């Protein structure tokens, strides 16, 4: 999507985008549905620290976010994520509603993730968090026939 496409989306008022960086509060809970799709649920905490104007003390506020990952992202969460891991999440907000046994309306707002990136260093002694080691083993050397990307020079004609 180009920058122009984003401007059009924003102008038309149809943007539902969430970006979070936080720590998992517990290991992901993963279910496998009858159709074979995997769904992972977990929560992450984000924190904000500021100085109280009256007391001058540092105040920290933590916000908890419910995250839902589907299919491949759910499988990655199941295999590699655990309590305390830092993650980068991109997704959209979705609010579900239902009635409890007493007929009261209940609501839950979740982030449906479409991008999950594990941050920080993995503890390679932990079998659930050896992602970094596996990724390194999958890196292949660049073929000599592949062209190297370089930034445009001052003399290049750019369309903007």
C-alpha positions in Angstrom: 0.0 0.0 0.0 1.4 3.4 -0.9 1.4 6.5 1.2 -1.4 7.9 -1.0 -3.5 4.8 -0.3 -3.1 5.4 3.4 -4.1 9.1 3.0 -7.3 8.0 1.2 -8.1 5.5 3.9 -7.7 8.0 6.6 -9.8 10.6 4.8 -12.6 8.1 4.3 -12.5 7.2 8.0 -12.1 3.5 7.7 -8.9 2.9 9.6 -8.8 0.4 12.4 -5.1 0.0 13.2 -3.5 -0.9 16.5 0.3 -1.0 17.2 1.5 -2.3 20.6 4.8 -3.3 22.1 4.5 -5.1 25.4 5.2 -8.1 27.5 3.1 -11.3 27.7 1.3 -11.7 31.0 1.0 -15.5 30.7 1.7 -18.2 28.1 -0.7 -18.2 25.1 -3.7 -20.4 25.3 -4.1 -22.2 21.9 -7.1 -24.0 20.6 -7.4 -26.1 17.4 -10.8 -25.8 15.8 -12.6 -28.6 14.0 -11.6 -27.1 10.6 -8.0 -27.3 11.6 -7.5 -23.6 12.2 -5.5 -22.6 15.3 -6.4 -19.7 17.5 -4.2 -18.3 20.2 -5.4 -16.0 23.0 -2.9 -14.1 25.3 -2.6 -10.8 27.0 0.2 -8.2 26.8 0.9 -5.4 29.2 2.0 -2.0 28.1 3.3 0.6 30.6 3.5 4.3 30.6 5.6 6.2 33.2 5.1 9.9 33.9 5.9 12.4 36.7 3.0 13.4 38.9 2.6 17.2 38.8 1.6 17.5 42.5 3.9 15.1 44.2 6.8 15.0 41.7 6.9 11.2 42.0 7.2 8.9 39.0 3.9 7.1 38.4 3.6 4.0 36.3 0.4 2.9 34.6 0.0 -0.5 33.1 -2.7 -1.3 30.5 -3.6 -4.9 29.6 -4.6 -5.8 26.1 -6.3 -9.1 25.0 -4.7 -10.4 21.8 -6.1 -13.0 19.4 -3.9 -14.6 16.7 -5.2 -17.0 14.1 -3.7 -19.8 12.0 0.0 -19.4 11.4 0.5 -16.6 13.9 -1.3 -18.8 16.5 1.1 -21.6 15.8 4.1 -19.3 16.2 2.6 -18.0 19.4 2.1 -21.6 20.7 5.6 -22.6 19.8 7.7 -19.6 20.7 5.9 -17.2 23.1 5.7 -17.5 26.8 5.1 -15.3 29.8 7.4 -12.3 30.0 8.4 -12.3 26.3 8.3 -8.9 24.7 6.3 -8.7 21.4 5.4 -6.1 18.8 1.8 -6.5 17.7 -0.1 -4.9 14.8 -3.7 -5.6 14.2 -7.3 -4.2 14.5 -9.7 -3.7 17.4 -12.7 -6.0 17.6 -15.4 -5.9 20.3 -17.4 -9.0 21.0 -20.7 -9.0 23.0 -22.7 -11.7 24.7 -25.1 -12.3 27.5 -24.1 -14.1 30.7 -26.3 -16.6 32.5 -28.1 -13.8 34.3 -28.9 -12.0 31.1 -26.4 -9.2 31.6 -24.7 -7.9 28.5 -20.9 -8.5 28.5 -18.3 -6.9 26.2 -14.7 -7.7 25.4 -12.4 -5.7 23.2 -9.6 -7.6 21.6 -6.7 -6.9 19.2 -6.9 -9.3 16.2 -3.3 -9.4 15.2 -2.1 -9.6 11.6 1.6 -9.0 12.5 3.4 -10.5 15.5 7.1 -9.9 15.9 9.1 -11.3 18.8 11.5 -8.7 20.4 14.5 -9.1 22.6 16.9 -12.0 22.9 15.6 -15.5 23.2 16.8 -17.8 25.9 18.2 -20.5 23.7 18.2 -23.0 26.6 14.4 -22.9 26.7 13.0 -25.3 24.1 9.9 -23.0 23.6 11.9 -19.9 22.8 14.7 -21.0 20.4 13.2 -18.9 17.5 16.4 -16.9 17.0 18.5 -20.0 16.6 16.1 -21.5 14.1 15.8 -18.3 12.1 19.6 -18.0 11.8 19.8 -21.6 10.5 17.3 -20.7 7.7 19.3 -17.7 6.4 20.8 -18.6 3.0 23.7 -16.8 1.4 22.7 -14.3 -1.3 23.1 -15.6 -4.8 25.5 -13.7 -7.0 22.8 -13.2 -9.7 20.6 -11.2 -7.3 20.8 -7.4 -7.7 21.9 -5.3 -4.8 19.4 -2.6 -3.7 20.9 0.8 -3.4 19.4 4.2 -2.5 18.8 6.6 -5.3 21.6 9.0 -6.1 21.3 12.8 -6.3 21.2 12.6 -10.1 18.3 10.1 -10.3 14.9 11.4 -11.4 12.4 10.7 -8.7 8.6 11.1 -9.3 8.2 13.3 -6.2 
